[in-house]
Amino acid sequence: MSAIETIFRDTRAPGDCSPAALNMNLLAGIAHDVRGPLTIICGLAKTLSELLPEPSAEQAEILARLQSEALQTGALLNCLLDLLRMTHAAPIVKQEWQSMEEVIGTAVRIGARYLEGFQLTIDIADGFPLLRFDPILIERVLVNLLENAAKYTPSGSRISIVATFDAKEAYVIVQDDGPGLPHGWEHQQFKAFRRGPATGGIAGTGLGLAICQSMLAVSGGRFFVCRSALGGAGLALALPVETPPVVDLET
């Protein structure tokens, strides 16, 4: 199975050469092929910074810019692949019983490069239940939310992940103490390539939150804006609370 086939389940009839099908395959192929060289560029930039223990101001600026641009391009590629997966083919969703604590921990490790210089706290309610979801999809949602929080809040700001639950749903909230979301976004339906009116010239495509919304939809959950206890923006995902199957253990 090719790399592209592992991302998409092809639902088209054999021999479909429609423009939409060709465009999808072309975009997926380009995005996947670019990811490898981009990863190498990120690694080389980091190695160069380590080989120059005392770089000049100009060298340090160039290295920082190289790493920053490579990371942003990598994030864009991930968003593009996620968008194609959600909108142009039948998503492969592997619903299994998972520990949300473990998925949060993985997302934090993946998003660590975005969180440098921020004060991150994690608060998971006692007795938080096992949930049935695709860990890869929910992990991507959480990484997107952490990246979004870091992008739109000043360095040194507080970012927190709060996991709580009630009888029907379990919630994971990513919140910050930054400027917050624009007024009226409480019931926002996030759309691809649509950005808020006050992004301050910060680079972005408007894909991240739209993808989060799509991933939660195919997972049987919800994605929504909520009030931040820290005073800034709050974005949350909700998944249904179900009763895990009873496993009989042989004695």
ZASEMAR-324108 format. One record per residue (C-alpha): residue number from 1; residue in one letter; chain; x, y, z. Coordinates in nm, 4 decimals. Layout:
residues N
+-----+--------+--------+----------+----------+----------+
! num ! residu ! chaine !        x !        y !        z !
+-----+--------+--------+----------+----------+----------+
! NUM !      a !      A !        X !        Y !        Z !
...
+-----+--------+--------+----------+----------+----------+
end
This chain:
residues 251
+-----+--------+--------+----------+----------+----------+
! num ! residu ! chaine !        x !        y !        z !
+-----+--------+--------+----------+----------+----------+
!   1 !      m !      A !   0.0000 !   0.0000 !   0.0000 !
!   2 !      s !      A !   0.1380 !   0.3419 !  -0.0976 !
!   3 !      a !      A !   0.1845 !   0.6316 !   0.1419 !
!   4 !      i !      A !  -0.1140 !   0.8125 !  -0.0077 !
!   5 !      e !      A !  -0.3343 !   0.5046 !   0.0269 !
!   6 !      t !      A !  -0.2581 !   0.4908 !   0.3974 !
!   7 !      i !      A !  -0.4012 !   0.8412 !   0.4361 !
!   8 !      f !      A !  -0.7080 !   0.8007 !   0.2188 !
!   9 !      r !      A !  -0.9593 !   0.5267 !   0.1585 !
!  10 !      d !      A !  -1.0330 !   0.5603 !  -0.2136 !
!  11 !      t !      A !  -1.4080 !   0.5484 !  -0.2693 !
!  12 !      r !      A !  -1.4001 !   0.6305 !  -0.6383 !
!  13 !      a !      A !  -1.4663 !   0.3796 !  -0.9109 !
!  14 !      p !      A !  -1.1546 !   0.2341 !  -1.0788 !
!  15 !      g !      A !  -1.0331 !   0.4513 !  -1.3616 !
!  16 !      d !      A !  -1.1970 !   0.7702 !  -1.2344 !
!  17 !      c !      A !  -1.0063 !   1.0508 !  -1.4052 !
!  18 !      s !      A !  -1.2346 !   1.3384 !  -1.3128 !
!  19 !      p !      A !  -1.0654 !   1.6750 !  -1.2468 !
!  20 !      a !      A !  -1.1621 !   1.6598 !  -0.8783 !
!  21 !      a !      A !  -1.0108 !   1.3125 !  -0.8381 !
!  22 !      l !      A !  -0.6901 !   1.4086 !  -1.0187 !
!  23 !      n !      A !  -0.6576 !   1.7292 !  -0.8157 !
!  24 !      m !      A !  -0.6999 !   1.5387 !  -0.4899 !
!  25 !      n !      A !  -0.4343 !   1.2831 !  -0.5818 !
!  26 !      l !      A !  -0.1986 !   1.5553 !  -0.7008 !
!  27 !      l !      A !  -0.2330 !   1.7608 !  -0.3816 !
!  28 !      a !      A !  -0.1945 !   1.4552 !  -0.1607 !
!  29 !      g !      A !   0.1136 !   1.3410 !  -0.3509 !
!  30 !      i !      A !   0.2811 !   1.6805 !  -0.3394 !
!  31 !      a !      A !   0.2097 !   1.7300 !   0.0306 !
!  32 !      h !      A !   0.3383 !   1.3855 !   0.1204 !
!  33 !      d !      A !   0.6529 !   1.4133 !  -0.0925 !
!  34 !      v !      A !   0.7422 !   1.7549 !   0.0484 !
!  35 !      r !      A !   0.7109 !   1.6404 !   0.4089 !
!  36 !      g !      A !   1.0297 !   1.4293 !   0.3998 !
!  37 !      p !      A !   1.2686 !   1.7025 !   0.2767 !
!  38 !      l !      A !   1.1056 !   1.9510 !   0.5113 !
!  39 !      t !      A !   1.1736 !   1.7256 !   0.8093 !
!  40 !      i !      A !   1.5390 !   1.7086 !   0.7018 !
!  41 !      i !      A !   1.5569 !   2.0888 !   0.6783 !
!  42 !      c !      A !   1.4197 !   2.1218 !   1.0320 !
!  43 !      g !      A !   1.6770 !   1.8724 !   1.1600 !
!  44 !      l !      A !   1.9663 !   2.0420 !   0.9807 !
!  45 !      a !      A !   1.8653 !   2.3828 !   1.1147 !
!  46 !      k !      A !   1.8644 !   2.2451 !   1.4689 !
!  47 !      t !      A !   2.2014 !   2.0764 !   1.4135 !
!  48 !      l !      A !   2.3514 !   2.3988 !   1.2818 !
!  49 !      s !      A !   2.2338 !   2.5885 !   1.5875 !
!  50 !      e !      A !   2.4021 !   2.3273 !   1.8095 !
!  51 !      l !      A !   2.7265 !   2.3394 !   1.6096 !
!  52 !      l !      A !   2.7450 !   2.7168 !   1.6598 !
!  53 !      p !      A !   2.7455 !   2.7531 !   2.0388 !
!  54 !      e !      A !   2.8051 !   3.1286 !   2.0129 !
!  55 !      p !      A !   2.6574 !   3.2438 !   1.6798 !
!  56 !      s !      A !   2.6659 !   3.6059 !   1.5824 !
!  57 !      a !      A !   2.3444 !   3.8036 !   1.6049 !
!  58 !      e !      A !   2.2956 !   3.7713 !   1.2284 !
!  59 !      q !      A !   2.3595 !   3.3956 !   1.2324 !
!  60 !      a !      A !   2.1212 !   3.3455 !   1.5237 !
!  61 !      e !      A !   1.8498 !   3.5419 !   1.3445 !
!  62 !      i !      A !   1.8924 !   3.3400 !   1.0244 !
!  63 !      l !      A !   1.8803 !   3.0077 !   1.2115 !
!  64 !      a !      A !   1.5749 !   3.1114 !   1.4111 !
!  65 !      r !      A !   1.3981 !   3.2256 !   1.0937 !
!  66 !      l !      A !   1.4889 !   2.9024 !   0.9143 !
!  67 !      q !      A !   1.3510 !   2.6881 !   1.1957 !
!  68 !      s !      A !   1.0374 !   2.9010 !   1.2310 !
!  69 !      e !      A !   0.9544 !   2.8969 !   0.8601 !
!  70 !      a !      A !   1.0181 !   2.5232 !   0.8339 !
!  71 !      l !      A !   0.7899 !   2.4524 !   1.1309 !
!  72 !      q !      A !   0.5148 !   2.6734 !   0.9881 !
!  73 !      t !      A !   0.5384 !   2.5017 !   0.6502 !
!  74 !      g !      A !   0.5287 !   2.1622 !   0.8206 !
!  75 !      a !      A !   0.2161 !   2.2645 !   1.0116 !
!  76 !      l !      A !   0.0573 !   2.3814 !   0.6866 !
!  77 !      l !      A !   0.1319 !   2.0468 !   0.5202 !
!  78 !      n !      A !  -0.0233 !   1.8611 !   0.8126 !
!  79 !      c !      A !  -0.3333 !   2.0795 !   0.7856 !
!  80 !      l !      A !  -0.3550 !   2.0182 !   0.4104 !
!  81 !      l !      A !  -0.3334 !   1.6408 !   0.4539 !
!  82 !      d !      A !  -0.5904 !   1.6525 !   0.7339 !
!  83 !      l !      A !  -0.8259 !   1.8635 !   0.5244 !
!  84 !      l !      A !  -0.7993 !   1.6268 !   0.2277 !
!  85 !      r !      A !  -0.8584 !   1.3320 !   0.4546 !
!  86 !      m !      A !  -1.1709 !   1.4862 !   0.6057 !
!  87 !      t !      A !  -1.3346 !   1.6338 !   0.2969 !
!  88 !      h !      A !  -1.2316 !   1.4405 !  -0.0148 !
!  89 !      a !      A !  -1.2604 !   1.0770 !   0.0869 !
!  90 !      a !      A !  -1.4277 !   0.8526 !   0.3411 !
!  91 !      p !      A !  -1.2254 !   0.9085 !   0.6603 !
!  92 !      i !      A !  -1.0776 !   0.5989 !   0.8177 !
!  93 !      v !      A !  -1.1898 !   0.6291 !   1.1800 !
!  94 !      k !      A !  -1.0668 !   0.3622 !   1.4200 !
!  95 !      q !      A !  -1.2838 !   0.3970 !   1.7283 !
!  96 !      e !      A !  -1.1249 !   0.2208 !   2.0253 !
!  97 !      w !      A !  -1.1375 !   0.2568 !   2.4019 !
!  98 !      q !      A !  -0.8654 !   0.5032 !   2.4980 !
!  99 !      s !      A !  -0.7166 !   0.6851 !   2.7931 !
! 100 !      m !      A !  -0.7508 !   1.0577 !   2.7287 !
! 101 !      e !      A !  -0.4650 !   1.1249 !   2.9713 !
! 102 !      e !      A !  -0.2266 !   0.9322 !   2.7457 !
! 103 !      v !      A !  -0.3481 !   1.1098 !   2.4312 !
! 104 !      i !      A !  -0.3088 !   1.4497 !   2.5992 !
! 105 !      g !      A !   0.0452 !   1.3565 !   2.7011 !
! 106 !      t !      A !   0.1312 !   1.2553 !   2.3436 !
! 107 !      a !      A !  -0.0176 !   1.5767 !   2.2037 !
! 108 !      v !      A !   0.1876 !   1.7859 !   2.4480 !
! 109 !      r !      A !   0.5073 !   1.6067 !   2.3461 !
! 110 !      i !      A !   0.4328 !   1.6585 !   1.9771 !
! 111 !      g !      A !   0.3435 !   2.0234 !   2.0328 !
! 112 !      a !      A !   0.6398 !   2.0946 !   2.2623 !
! 113 !      r !      A !   0.8165 !   2.3014 !   1.9967 !
! 114 !      y !      A !   0.5211 !   2.5411 !   1.9873 !
! 115 !      l !      A !   0.4985 !   2.5657 !   2.3666 !
! 116 !      e !      A !   0.8523 !   2.6800 !   2.4457 !
! 117 !      g !      A !   0.8315 !   2.9965 !   2.6547 !
! 118 !      f !      A !   0.4730 !   2.9346 !   2.7678 !
! 119 !      q !      A !   0.3406 !   2.8290 !   3.1073 !
! 120 !      l !      A !   0.1511 !   2.5046 !   3.0438 !
! 121 !      t !      A !  -0.0662 !   2.3342 !   3.3056 !
! 122 !      i !      A !  -0.2722 !   2.0156 !   3.2759 !
! 123 !      d !      A !  -0.5689 !   1.9390 !   3.5001 !
! 124 !      i !      A !  -0.7479 !   1.6060 !   3.4529 !
! 125 !      a !      A !  -1.0485 !   1.5381 !   3.6735 !
! 126 !      d !      A !  -1.0332 !   1.2407 !   3.9087 !
! 127 !      g !      A !  -1.2150 !   0.9414 !   3.7674 !
! 128 !      f !      A !  -1.1995 !   1.0680 !   3.4098 !
! 129 !      p !      A !  -1.3525 !   0.7792 !   3.2108 !
! 130 !      l !      A !  -1.2185 !   0.5739 !   2.9269 !
! 131 !      l !      A !  -1.3602 !   0.7047 !   2.6002 !
! 132 !      r !      A !  -1.4160 !   0.5482 !   2.2609 !
! 133 !      f !      A !  -1.2415 !   0.7461 !   1.9871 !
! 134 !      d !      A !  -0.9682 !   0.7408 !   1.7226 !
! 135 !      p !      A !  -0.6523 !   0.8458 !   1.9114 !
! 136 !      i !      A !  -0.4797 !   0.9770 !   1.5984 !
! 137 !      l !      A !  -0.7667 !   1.2152 !   1.5182 !
! 138 !      i !      A !  -0.8071 !   1.3453 !   1.8735 !
! 139 !      e !      A !  -0.4309 !   1.3819 !   1.9074 !
! 140 !      r !      A !  -0.4285 !   1.5976 !   1.5924 !
! 141 !      v !      A !  -0.7117 !   1.8107 !   1.7326 !
! 142 !      l !      A !  -0.5233 !   1.8749 !   2.0558 !
! 143 !      v !      A !  -0.1974 !   1.9561 !   1.8753 !
! 144 !      n !      A !  -0.3871 !   2.2038 !   1.6554 !
! 145 !      l !      A !  -0.5432 !   2.3685 !   1.9606 !
! 146 !      l !      A !  -0.2096 !   2.3976 !   2.1414 !
! 147 !      e !      A !  -0.0453 !   2.5441 !   1.8325 !
! 148 !      n !      A !  -0.3339 !   2.7876 !   1.7925 !
! 149 !      a !      A !  -0.3073 !   2.9015 !   2.1552 !
! 150 !      a !      A !   0.0681 !   2.9529 !   2.1268 !
! 151 !      k !      A !   0.0343 !   3.1397 !   1.7975 !
! 152 !      y !      A !  -0.2154 !   3.3989 !   1.9184 !
! 153 !      t !      A !  -0.0875 !   3.4674 !   2.2705 !
! 154 !      p !      A !   0.2323 !   3.6470 !   2.3719 !
! 155 !      s !      A !   0.5323 !   3.4395 !   2.4798 !
! 156 !      g !      A !   0.5212 !   3.3732 !   2.8524 !
! 157 !      s !      A !   0.1412 !   3.3488 !   2.8580 !
! 158 !      r !      A !  -0.0469 !   3.0778 !   3.0416 !
! 159 !      i !      A !  -0.1992 !   2.7877 !   2.8493 !
! 160 !      s !      A !  -0.3943 !   2.5157 !   3.0231 !
! 161 !      i !      A !  -0.5541 !   2.1856 !   2.9296 !
! 162 !      v !      A !  -0.8540 !   2.0927 !   3.1423 !
! 163 !      a !      A !  -1.0269 !   1.7547 !   3.1135 !
! 164 !      t !      A !  -1.3584 !   1.7104 !   3.2907 !
! 165 !      f !      A !  -1.6826 !   1.5173 !   3.2417 !
! 166 !      d !      A !  -2.0469 !   1.4781 !   3.3337 !
! 167 !      a !      A !  -2.2949 !   1.1943 !   3.2925 !
! 168 !      k !      A !  -2.3272 !   1.2381 !   2.9141 !
! 169 !      e !      A !  -2.0077 !   1.3896 !   2.7790 !
! 170 !      a !      A !  -1.6384 !   1.4257 !   2.8502 !
! 171 !      y !      A !  -1.4675 !   1.7555 !   2.7719 !
! 172 !      v !      A !  -1.1130 !   1.8627 !   2.6993 !
! 173 !      i !      A !  -1.0628 !   2.2398 !   2.7045 !
! 174 !      v !      A !  -0.7557 !   2.4253 !   2.5800 !
! 175 !      q !      A !  -0.7561 !   2.7794 !   2.7156 !
! 176 !      d !      A !  -0.5183 !   3.0706 !   2.7518 !
! 177 !      d !      A !  -0.4888 !   3.4171 !   2.9045 !
! 178 !      g !      A !  -0.4347 !   3.5943 !   2.5719 !
! 179 !      p !      A !  -0.6579 !   3.8488 !   2.3960 !
! 180 !      g !      A !  -0.9373 !   3.5974 !   2.3398 !
! 181 !      l !      A !  -1.1639 !   3.5319 !   2.0435 !
! 182 !      p !      A !  -1.3638 !   3.8017 !   1.8642 !
! 183 !      h !      A !  -1.7057 !   3.8896 !   2.0050 !
! 184 !      g !      A !  -1.9784 !   3.6801 !   1.8478 !
! 185 !      w !      A !  -1.7663 !   3.3702 !   1.7918 !
! 186 !      e !      A !  -1.9418 !   3.1778 !   2.0692 !
! 187 !      h !      A !  -2.1490 !   2.9904 !   1.8106 !
! 188 !      q !      A !  -1.8970 !   3.0030 !   1.5280 !
! 189 !      q !      A !  -1.9038 !   2.7315 !   1.2621 !
! 190 !      f !      A !  -1.5406 !   2.7183 !   1.1575 !
! 191 !      k !      A !  -1.4832 !   2.7097 !   0.7829 !
! 192 !      a !      A !  -1.1658 !   2.6290 !   0.5923 !
! 193 !      f !      A !  -0.9589 !   2.9333 !   0.4888 !
! 194 !      r !      A !  -1.1694 !   3.1659 !   0.7050 !
! 195 !      r !      A !  -0.9797 !   3.3565 !   0.9726 !
! 196 !      g !      A !  -1.0794 !   3.5920 !   1.2500 !
! 197 !      p !      A !  -1.0883 !   3.9666 !   1.1861 !
! 198 !      a !      A !  -0.8119 !   4.0430 !   1.4353 !
! 199 !      t !      A !  -0.5247 !   3.8043 !   1.3677 !
! 200 !      g !      A !  -0.2685 !   4.0832 !   1.3926 !
! 201 !      g !      A !  -0.0893 !   3.9887 !   1.0730 !
! 202 !      i !      A !   0.0052 !   3.6485 !   1.2154 !
! 203 !      a !      A !   0.0675 !   3.3958 !   0.9394 !
! 204 !      g !      A !  -0.1989 !   3.1314 !   0.8955 !
! 205 !      t !      A !  -0.4443 !   2.9706 !   0.6575 !
! 206 !      g !      A !  -0.7630 !   2.9365 !   0.8605 !
! 207 !      l !      A !  -0.7493 !   2.5572 !   0.8281 !
! 208 !      g !      A !  -0.6700 !   2.4419 !   1.1822 !
! 209 !      l !      A !  -1.0004 !   2.4999 !   1.3615 !
! 210 !      a !      A !  -1.2082 !   2.3913 !   1.0613 !
! 211 !      i !      A !  -1.0170 !   2.0628 !   1.0622 !
! 212 !      c !      A !  -1.0730 !   2.0221 !   1.4372 !
! 213 !      q !      A !  -1.4462 !   2.0670 !   1.3829 !
! 214 !      s !      A !  -1.4494 !   1.8063 !   1.1025 !
! 215 !      m !      A !  -1.2479 !   1.5559 !   1.3054 !
! 216 !      l !      A !  -1.4835 !   1.5836 !   1.6008 !
! 217 !      a !      A !  -1.7849 !   1.5467 !   1.3716 !
! 218 !      v !      A !  -1.6623 !   1.2157 !   1.2236 !
! 219 !      s !      A !  -1.5750 !   1.1005 !   1.5783 !
! 220 !      g !      A !  -1.9305 !   1.1530 !   1.7003 !
! 221 !      g !      A !  -1.8306 !   1.4494 !   1.9161 !
! 222 !      r !      A !  -1.8545 !   1.8270 !   1.9235 !
! 223 !      f !      A !  -1.6108 !   2.1157 !   1.8875 !
! 224 !      f !      A !  -1.7028 !   2.4536 !   2.0286 !
! 225 !      v !      A !  -1.5934 !   2.7845 !   2.1775 !
! 226 !      c !      A !  -1.6178 !   2.8139 !   2.5554 !
! 227 !      r !      A !  -1.5335 !   3.0640 !   2.8267 !
! 228 !      s !      A !  -1.1713 !   3.0566 !   2.9369 !
! 229 !      a !      A !  -1.1085 !   3.0497 !   3.3107 !
! 230 !      l !      A !  -0.7817 !   3.2310 !   3.2340 !
! 231 !      g !      A !  -0.9564 !   3.5218 !   3.0637 !
! 232 !      g !      A !  -0.8488 !   3.4556 !   2.7045 !
! 233 !      a !      A !  -0.9693 !   3.2100 !   2.4427 !
! 234 !      g !      A !  -1.1227 !   2.8748 !   2.5224 !
! 235 !      l !      A !  -1.1773 !   2.5962 !   2.2705 !
! 236 !      a !      A !  -1.3206 !   2.2607 !   2.3678 !
! 237 !      l !      A !  -1.3947 !   1.9169 !   2.2361 !
! 238 !      a !      A !  -1.6676 !   1.6918 !   2.3711 !
! 239 !      l !      A !  -1.7010 !   1.3173 !   2.3292 !
! 240 !      p !      A !  -1.9860 !   1.0946 !   2.4493 !
! 241 !      v !      A !  -1.9444 !   0.9059 !   2.7753 !
! 242 !      e !      A !  -2.0269 !   0.5399 !   2.7244 !
! 243 !      t !      A !  -1.9951 !   0.2272 !   2.9340 !
! 244 !      p !      A !  -1.6881 !   0.0235 !   2.8395 !
! 245 !      p !      A !  -1.7533 !  -0.3434 !   2.7675 !
! 246 !      v !      A !  -1.6987 !  -0.5865 !   3.0513 !
! 247 !      v !      A !  -1.4019 !  -0.8113 !   2.9844 !
! 248 !      d !      A !  -1.4239 !  -1.1572 !   3.1366 !
! 249 !      l !      A !  -1.0853 !  -1.2688 !   3.2640 !
! 250 !      e !      A !  -1.0229 !  -1.6409 !   3.2876 !
! 251 !      t !      A !  -0.9116 !  -1.7540 !   3.6284 !
+-----+--------+--------+----------+----------+----------+
end
